[in-house]
């Protein structure tokens, strides 16, 4: 049985949807996820309970010693918080296989109790609303090993071709609490963070932000990194290897210069120096569409990893083996660009700068970033090539579940990748439904600008689109985000002397769905306005049946021609 609290959260979400003009309360998503089973641990991780909403973390100071030979870590984290309400108990998170040695506040040792992967810290006195405080959590253990990184989270204990240690971590979905104690919820990002990592002498540790100093730590070497922007917990990373360091500079359109740092295995230094030249055009493309790279003070870095890639903020994990596309494939054969560089750099904008509040809304990270791949192609090649690229991804869409996941639970079990590819096609369809590229580019840039360095919701984006365009796109988003299926464009054709008579309507789940559609001659499509369940008609002058097309390259829909006697 689904946890009763999840049903309540989902109803609350859709009640909020009622505040968006035209967005009706639907049963579809709740009914779909009623077949899923969620545990107490899922709700503890995914839900914003009072023990979480009572405080806000504004700074982490993380110190970890990594014993590579034992695949073991130990250390502590200082958690600086502000009380948002009176409280005496707060919730933190750390996987149950990791041991908590003690929790302190100043000189006082605090009591805590564990419940699965969460633990609850008890204060002696009430922490009054508006006050600030600091906790230190000492911990140790062998963190979970990733079986299939980056899709399965955990540590990666590997070796390079020379037999040297090569260590990384990826934990999107699984959560940062698999390796360090924190408030493991997407809605709470610290304003800044210190990451101090000690590793065996002779190795280099690369984390997020800027390297402030290195210092000896007994028989180890400590690397002190500092992040000066808000950061998602799952983006906090460490990379350990015998790295060579390459440096470059990107100059923005306004002349400001950005430091580019590449940390690669020493024997790949020359290959990386050539391959990473494409970073310049990637940064220029995204600056063109959205504005300058968002984490300017912390710089831009690619760090070679023993797994494919991850959008670790200002320290992107790179493991595409210096190949075009996705390990040599997944882009049209006449294109030459690195999928991991483009995709993960896109995440610096959507995912890292603009972040969702709940893992159920990961489409905000993945749909926008997947669409940004097509925008890069449009910038570097042409609009026609961008459409061709999007069409190459269309076969990956499964339409088996809503793009929106279940709210308030720790859910990362999508059956496919529709929150990537279908979501990108949703944005592509929205562009052509708006039908004004000048307005579309302004919409994207304005939404990003307003939302940067913050957490947003699905409702935030829908509200923004409706207001910006002056058009009610709520039924559009309701169909694409909350139902597995997609709109079906039903039509009938009848040849007339003066042209082609077209009868048409939408068949879909959402009453009032009225997305514009383009039909006819691809060289000069005619725009029409179908609506759910209501037949409309038009005569396309001078058109023959053999020349009629439905613009499925511009809109993610199915088309269905009906015979005349089945049209009513």
C-alpha positions in Angstrom: 0.0 0.0 0.0 1.1 3.5 -0.7 1.9 5.5 2.4 -1.1 7.6 3.4 1.0 10.7 3.9 2.1 10.6 0.3 -1.5 10.8 -0.9 -2.0 13.8 1.3 1.1 15.5 -0.2 -0.1 14.8 -3.7 -3.5 16.3 -3.0 -1.8 19.4 -1.6 0.3 19.7 -4.7 -2.7 19.6 -7.0 -4.6 22.0 -4.8 -1.8 24.4 -5.4 -2.3 23.7 -9.1 -5.8 25.1 -8.8 -4.2 28.5 -8.2 -2.8 28.4 -11.7 -5.5 29.6 -14.2 -7.0 26.7 -16.1 -5.0 24.1 -14.2 -7.6 21.6 -12.9 -7.2 19.0 -10.2 -6.6 15.6 -11.8 -6.7 12.2 -10.4 -4.4 10.6 -13.0 -1.1 11.1 -11.3 -2.3 10.0 -7.9 -4.0 6.9 -9.4 -0.8 6.0 -11.3 1.5 6.1 -8.3 -1.0 4.3 -6.1 0.5 1.1 -7.5 3.9 2.0 -6.0 5.0 1.0 -2.5 6.9 3.5 -0.4 8.6 2.7 2.9 8.9 4.8 6.1 12.5 5.4 5.0 11.3 6.9 1.7 9.1 9.4 3.4 11.8 10.3 6.0 14.1 11.2 3.1 11.6 12.7 0.8 9.2 14.6 3.1 9.6 18.0 4.6 8.6 17.1 8.1 8.5 19.6 10.9 11.9 18.4 12.1 13.3 19.6 8.7 11.2 22.7 8.1 12.1 24.1 11.5 15.7 25.1 10.4 17.7 26.2 7.4 21.3 25.2 6.7 23.4 28.2 5.5 26.9 26.7 5.7 28.6 23.3 5.8 32.3 22.8 6.8 33.1 19.2 5.8 36.3 17.5 6.8 37.0 13.9 5.6 40.1 11.7 5.7 39.9 9.1 2.8 41.8 5.9 3.4 41.9 4.6 -0.1 43.5 1.2 0.7 40.7 0.4 3.2 37.9 2.1 1.1 37.1 3.9 4.3 36.3 7.5 5.3 36.2 9.3 8.6 35.7 12.9 9.7 33.2 15.4 10.7 30.9 18.1 9.4 30.0 21.4 11.0 26.5 22.4 10.2 25.5 26.1 10.6 21.8 26.7 10.8 19.1 29.3 11.4 16.0 28.4 13.3 12.8 29.0 11.2 10.6 28.0 14.0 11.0 27.1 17.7 12.3 23.5 17.9 14.2 21.2 20.2 14.6 18.3 17.7 15.9 18.4 14.1 16.4 15.7 11.5 19.6 15.0 9.7 20.5 12.2 7.3 23.3 9.6 7.0 23.0 6.1 5.6 22.6 3.5 8.2 25.8 1.7 7.2 27.8 4.7 8.3 28.5 5.1 12.0 27.9 8.3 14.0 30.5 8.7 16.7 28.9 11.7 18.4 27.1 14.9 17.8 28.2 18.1 19.6 27.1 21.7 20.0 30.0 23.7 21.3 31.4 21.7 24.2 28.1 19.9 24.8 27.4 16.4 23.6 23.9 16.0 22.2 21.7 13.0 22.3 20.5 11.5 19.0 18.4 8.6 17.8 18.7 6.8 14.5 15.8 5.7 12.3 17.0 4.0 9.2 19.1 6.5 7.1 17.9 9.5 9.2 18.8 10.6 12.7 17.2 13.0 15.1 19.3 15.3 17.2 17.8 16.4 20.6 18.8 19.8 22.1 18.7 20.4 25.8 16.9 23.7 25.3 14.4 25.0 22.7 16.1 26.7 19.8 14.1 29.9 19.3 12.9 31.1 15.9 15.4 33.5 14.4 18.4 32.2 16.3 21.5 30.6 14.7 23.5 27.7 15.9 26.1 25.1 15.0 26.3 21.3 15.2 29.3 19.1 14.6 28.7 15.4 13.6 31.6 13.0 13.8 31.2 9.9 11.7 33.1 7.1 10.0 32.6 4.0 7.9 32.9 2.3 4.5 30.6 4.2 2.2 28.4 2.4 -0.2 30.2 1.3 -3.4 28.5 2.3 -6.6 27.6 -0.8 -8.7 26.8 1.2 -11.9 27.9 4.8 -11.5 26.6 7.4 -12.0 23.1 5.8 -12.2 23.7 3.8 -9.0 25.1 6.1 -6.4 28.1 5.6 -4.2 31.9 5.6 -4.1 34.0 4.4 -7.1 37.3 2.9 -6.0 39.2 2.3 -9.2 42.7 2.5 -10.6 44.1 4.2 -13.7 46.0 2.5 -16.5 49.2 2.8 -14.4 47.8 1.1 -11.4 47.4 4.3 -9.4 44.3 4.9 -7.2 41.4 6.7 -9.0 38.5 7.5 -6.7 35.2 9.4 -7.3 31.7 9.7 -5.9 28.3 10.2 -7.6 25.1 10.3 -5.6 22.3 12.0 -7.5 19.0 10.4 -6.5 20.6 8.3 -3.8 21.6 11.4 -1.9 24.7 13.0 -0.4 24.0 11.3 2.9 25.4 8.1 1.6 28.8 9.5 2.4 28.4 12.6 4.7 25.9 13.8 7.2 23.6 16.6 6.1 20.0 17.8 5.6 19.5 15.6 2.6 16.7 17.4 0.8 16.8 19.3 -2.4 14.9 22.3 -1.0 17.8 23.3 1.3 21.1 24.4 -0.1 23.8 26.1 1.9 24.8 29.6 0.8 28.5 28.4 0.7 30.6 25.5 1.8 34.1 24.4 2.8 35.3 21.0 1.7 38.6 19.8 3.3 39.7 16.4 2.2 42.9 14.5 3.3 44.2 11.8 0.9 47.3 9.6 0.8 50.5 11.6 0.0 51.2 11.7 -3.7 47.6 11.9 -4.8 45.5 15.0 -5.6 42.0 15.6 -4.5 39.7 17.8 -6.6 36.5 19.1 -5.1 34.1 21.9 -5.9 34.9 25.6 -6.0 38.4 27.0 -5.6 41.4 25.4 -4.0 42.4 27.6 -1.1 45.4 25.7 0.2 47.1 22.3 0.7 48.6 21.2 4.0 50.2 18.1 5.5 47.9 16.0 7.7 50.1 13.4 9.3 51.0 10.9 6.6 48.4 12.4 4.3 47.9 15.6 2.4 44.9 17.8 2.9 43.2 19.8 0.1 41.0 22.7 1.2 38.3 23.7 -1.3 35.7 26.5 -0.9 32.4 26.9 -2.7 31.2 30.5 -2.7 27.7 29.9 -4.1 24.7 27.8 -3.1 25.1 24.2 -3.9 22.9 21.1 -4.0 24.2 18.5 -1.6 24.4 15.8 -4.3 26.7 18.0 -6.3 29.3 18.0 -3.5 32.1 15.8 -4.8 35.6 14.5 -4.3 37.9 13.1 -7.0 41.2 11.5 -6.1 43.9 10.5 -8.5 47.4 11.4 -9.9 46.1 14.3 -11.8 47.7 16.6 -14.3 46.3 20.2 -14.3 45.6 22.2 -17.4 44.5 25.8 -17.4 42.6 27.9 -20.0 40.6 31.1 -20.0 37.1 31.9 -21.5 36.3 35.5 -22.3 32.6 36.4 -22.0 30.8 38.7 -24.4 31.4 41.6 -22.0 35.1 40.9 -21.8 35.1 39.3 -18.3 37.4 36.3 -18.1 36.6 32.9 -16.6 39.2 30.5 -15.3 39.0 27.0 -16.9 40.7 24.2 -15.0 41.0 20.6 -16.3 42.2 17.8 -14.1 43.1 14.7 -16.1 45.1 11.6 -15.7 48.7 12.5 -16.6 49.0 10.3 -19.6 45.8 11.9 -21.1 47.2 15.5 -20.8 47.8 16.1 -24.5 44.6 14.5 -25.6 42.6 16.6 -23.1 44.3 19.8 -24.2 43.0 19.3 -27.7 39.6 17.8 -26.9 38.6 20.3 -24.3 39.0 23.2 -26.7 35.3 22.8 -27.5 34.4 24.0 -24.0 34.8 27.6 -25.4 32.0 27.2 -27.9 29.8 25.4 -25.3 30.1 28.2 -22.9 29.5 30.8 -25.6 26.3 29.0 -26.7 24.8 28.9 -23.3 25.9 32.5 -22.6 24.0 33.4 -25.8 20.8 31.8 -24.7 20.8 32.3 -20.9 23.6 34.5 -19.8 27.1 34.1 -18.5 28.2 30.9 -16.8 26.6 31.0 -13.3 29.5 30.1 -11.0 32.0 32.6 -12.2 33.9 33.2 -9.0 34.4 29.4 -8.5 35.5 28.8 -12.1 34.7 26.1 -14.5 36.4 22.7 -14.2 36.3 19.3 -15.9 37.7 16.4 -13.8 38.4 13.1 -15.4 36.5 10.3 -13.6 36.3 6.5 -13.7 32.6 6.8 -14.6 30.8 8.6 -17.4 29.9 11.9 -15.9 27.9 14.0 -13.4 27.1 17.7 -13.1 29.1 18.4 -10.0 29.0 22.1 -9.6 32.2 23.9 -10.9 33.9 20.4 -10.9 32.1 18.5 -13.7 32.8 14.7 -13.7 34.1 13.8 -17.1 34.5 10.2 -18.2 33.5 10.2 -21.9 37.0 9.0 -22.9 37.6 12.0 -25.2 35.1 10.7 -27.7 32.5 12.5 -29.7 28.9 12.1 -28.7 28.1 9.6 -25.9 31.1 7.3 -25.9 31.2 7.7 -29.7 27.4 7.4 -30.4 24.0 8.9 -29.7 24.5 12.0 -31.8 24.1 12.2 -35.7 27.2 10.9 -37.4 27.9 14.2 -39.2 28.2 16.1 -35.8 31.3 16.3 -33.7 30.8 17.4 -30.1 31.2 15.8 -26.7 27.8 14.9 -25.2 29.1 14.9 -21.6 30.7 18.3 -21.9 27.5 19.8 -23.4 25.0 18.1 -21.1 26.8 18.5 -17.8 27.7 22.1 -18.6 24.0 22.7 -19.3 23.3 21.4 -15.8 25.3 24.2 -14.4 22.4 26.4 -15.5 19.4 24.0 -14.9 20.1 21.7 -12.0 22.8 23.6 -10.2 21.8 27.3 -10.5 18.1 26.7 -11.0 17.2 23.7 -8.8 14.0 21.9 -8.0 12.5 21.5 -4.6 11.5 17.8 -4.7 13.0 14.9 -6.6 9.6 14.3 -8.2 10.2 17.5 -10.2 13.6 16.5 -11.6 12.3 17.3 -15.0 13.3 20.9 -14.2 16.9 19.7 -14.2 16.8 17.1 -16.9 14.2 18.3 -19.4 15.7 21.7 -19.7 19.3 20.4 -19.9 18.4 17.8 -22.5 16.7 20.6 -24.5 19.9 22.7 -24.1 21.7 20.0 -26.1 19.5 20.9 -29.0 20.0 24.6 -28.4 23.8 24.0 -28.5 23.3 22.2 -31.9 21.2 25.1 -33.1 23.9 27.6 -32.1 26.9 25.6 -33.5 25.1 24.2 -36.6 21.6 25.3 -37.5 18.0 25.2 -36.5 17.3 22.3 -38.9 20.1 20.3 -37.3 18.7 21.0 -33.9 15.3 19.6 -35.0 17.1 16.6 -36.5 19.0 16.1 -33.3 15.7 16.1 -31.3 14.2 13.7 -33.7 17.1 11.3 -33.1 16.2 11.2 -29.4 12.5 10.6 -30.0 12.8 6.8 -30.1 14.0 6.9 -26.5 10.7 8.1 -25.2 8.5 5.4 -23.6 5.3 7.2 -22.4 4.8 4.7 -19.6 4.6 7.1 -16.7 4.1 10.8 -16.0 7.1 13.1 -16.2 6.3 14.3 -12.7 7.1 11.7 -10.0 5.4 11.2 -6.7 5.8 14.1 -4.3 7.2 13.9 -0.8 9.0 10.6 -1.1 12.5 9.6 -2.0 11.7 8.4 -5.5 14.4 7.8 -8.2 12.8 4.7 -9.9 11.6 6.1 -13.2 10.9 3.3 -15.7 12.7 5.2 -18.4 14.1 8.6 -19.3 11.0 10.5 -20.2 11.9 13.3 -17.7 14.9 13.8 -20.1 13.7 13.2 -23.7 9.9 13.7 -23.4 10.5 16.7 -21.3 12.8 18.2 -23.9 10.2 17.5 -26.6 7.6 19.2 -24.4 9.8 22.4 -24.4 10.3 22.0 -28.1 6.6 21.8 -28.6 6.0 24.8 -26.3 8.4 26.8 -28.5 6.3 26.1 -31.6 3.0 26.4 -29.8 4.0 30.0 -28.7 5.0 30.5 -32.4 7.2 33.5 -31.8 10.9 32.8 -31.5 11.7 36.3 -30.3 9.3 35.8 -27.4 10.6 32.2 -26.8 14.2 33.3 -26.4 13.2 36.1 -24.1 11.0 33.8 -22.0 13.9 31.3 -21.5 16.4 33.9 -20.6 14.0 35.8 -18.3 12.9 32.7 -16.4 16.5 31.6 -15.9 17.6 35.1 -14.8 14.8 35.3 -12.3 15.3 31.8 -11.0 19.1 31.5 -10.8 20.6 30.5 -7.5 17.2 29.4 -6.2 14.8 26.5 -6.0 11.7 26.5 -8.2 8.7 24.3 -8.6 6.7 23.1 -11.6 3.9 25.6 -10.7 6.5 28.4 -10.7 7.4 27.7 -14.3 3.8 27.3 -15.5 2.7 30.5 -13.8 5.7 32.3 -15.4 4.9 31.0 -18.9 1.2 31.9 -18.7 2.0 35.4 -17.5 4.9 36.0 -19.9 2.9 34.9 -23.0 -0.5 36.1 -21.9 -1.8 32.6 -22.9 -3.1 29.9 -20.7 -0.8 26.9 -21.2 -1.9 25.1 -18.1 -3.8 22.3 -20.0 -0.6 21.9 -22.1 1.5 21.2 -19.0 -1.1 19.2 -17.3 -1.2 16.7 -20.3 2.5 16.4 -20.8 3.6 16.4 -17.2 0.9 14.4 -15.4 -0.2 11.7 -17.9 1.9 9.0 -19.4 0.2 9.4 -22.8 0.6 12.2 -25.3 -2.0 14.2 -27.4 -3.4 12.5 -30.5 -4.1 14.7 -33.4 -7.1 13.2 -35.1 -8.0 14.3 -38.6 -10.0 13.6 -41.7 -9.2 14.6 -45.2 -11.5 15.3 -48.2 -10.2 16.5 -51.5 -12.2 19.4 -52.9 -11.9 21.3 -56.2 -10.5 24.4 -54.4 -8.3 22.5 -52.0 -8.2 20.1 -49.1 -10.9 20.0 -46.5 -9.4 19.2 -43.1 -11.5 18.2 -40.1 -9.5 18.0 -36.9 -9.5 17.7 -33.1 -7.4 16.7 -30.1 -7.9 13.4 -28.4 -6.2 13.5 -25.0 -6.7 13.2 -21.3 -7.1 16.9 -20.5 -10.4 18.7 -21.2 -9.8 22.0 -22.9 -6.4 21.0 -24.3 -6.0 23.4 -27.2 -2.3 23.4 -28.2 -1.9 25.0 -31.7 -0.8 22.7 -34.5 0.8 23.2 -37.8 -0.3 21.3 -40.9 -0.2 21.3 -44.6 2.9 22.1 -46.7 6.1 21.9 -44.6 7.5 24.8 -46.7 4.6 27.1 -45.4 2.7 25.3 -42.7 -0.8 26.6 -41.7 -1.4 27.0 -38.0 -4.7 25.7 -36.6 -6.2 25.5 -33.1 -7.6 22.1 -32.3 -9.3 21.4 -29.0 -10.1 18.2 -27.1 -13.1 16.4 -28.4 -14.5 19.2 -30.7 -14.4 18.8 -34.4 -13.3 21.9 -36.4 -12.6 22.3 -40.1 -10.6 24.3 -42.6 -10.0 24.3 -46.3 -6.3 24.3 -47.2 -6.5 26.1 -50.6 -4.7 24.4 -53.5 -3.5 21.5 -51.4 -3.5 17.8 -52.5 -3.9 14.9 -50.1 -0.5 13.5 -51.1 1.2 16.8 -50.0 -0.5 17.1 -46.6 1.8 16.8 -43.6 1.3 17.1 -39.8 4.3 18.9 -38.2 5.3 16.0 -35.9 8.9 17.3 -36.2 7.8 20.4 -34.3 5.3 19.0 -31.8 5.4 15.8 -29.7 2.1 14.3 -30.7 0.7 11.2 -32.4 -1.3 11.6 -35.6 -4.3 9.5 -36.5 -6.2 9.8 -39.7 -9.9 8.8 -39.4 -12.2 7.8 -42.2 -15.2 10.0 -42.8 -17.7 7.6 -41.3 -15.7 7.3 -38.1 -15.3 11.0 -37.4 -18.2 11.8 -35.2 
